[in-house]
């Protein structure tokens, strides 16, 4: 019994680990402006210093502390990922919900618009838009949101099409309730569960996309720290100072892994609740 009890406790701890990791990431990202960090402080004697007591993760090619830059990069990844997911979900839910509920030529027009965006590879379109808009966090969020809303629109449309003929929706129509009120109060709340799961997985995709665009020089610009730009700056020193690449690379991998695990747990939990 004790072994079984300990196994259950370990299982609960393991299930809560992704959420705890992401909460820690969010707290560090939000508290970064008030922490005593010096991400841009140049230390010439400490150039390419290995991790040690004086610098836990070592220094980069200008002697700047990797740990401080990693924490600042965590804030950039957090702001961009949640900004992109919020904007993409808002646009996608509106487009998919209006099209599915209105039907007819409105739905056909919006479906064709979705098909046009699906015809282009999302990351290539984001690279093109980021190049046109120029570098910066705001432009990066706009570029990634311009391609990220399509998945939310398709999912919302599919959910609304299956829900709009239910009895409570037909009753609301018979009572003269307006289409906007029906969509917002009677349909979208029922479609939230899959949208929340989609948004959770979307965070992981945006973290990778932001790092990729920053690696290409289309995101956050030096000297501001970003996980992608840190990897780009450390590529040339892989043989002599691999920690320049390993630190941000491991950070990206851990965040994406934790988000995907949380998304899987959330999807299973919502499926159980719905099946009940």
Buried (B, 14 or more C-beta within 10 A) or exposed (E): EEEEEEEEEEEEEEEEEBBEBBEEBBEBBEEBEEEEBEBBEEBEEBBBBEBEEEBEBBBBBBBBBBBBBBBBBBBBBBBBBBBBBBBBBEBBBBBBBBBBBBEEEEBEEBBEBBEEBEEEEBBEBBBBBBBEBEBBBEBBBBBBBBBBBBBBBBBBBBBBBEBBEEEEBEEBBEEEBEEEEBBEEBBBEBBEBBBBBBBBBBBBBBBBBBBBBBBBBBBBBEEBBBBBBBBBBBEEBEEEBBBBBBBBBEBBEBBBEBBBBBBBBBBEEBEEEEEE
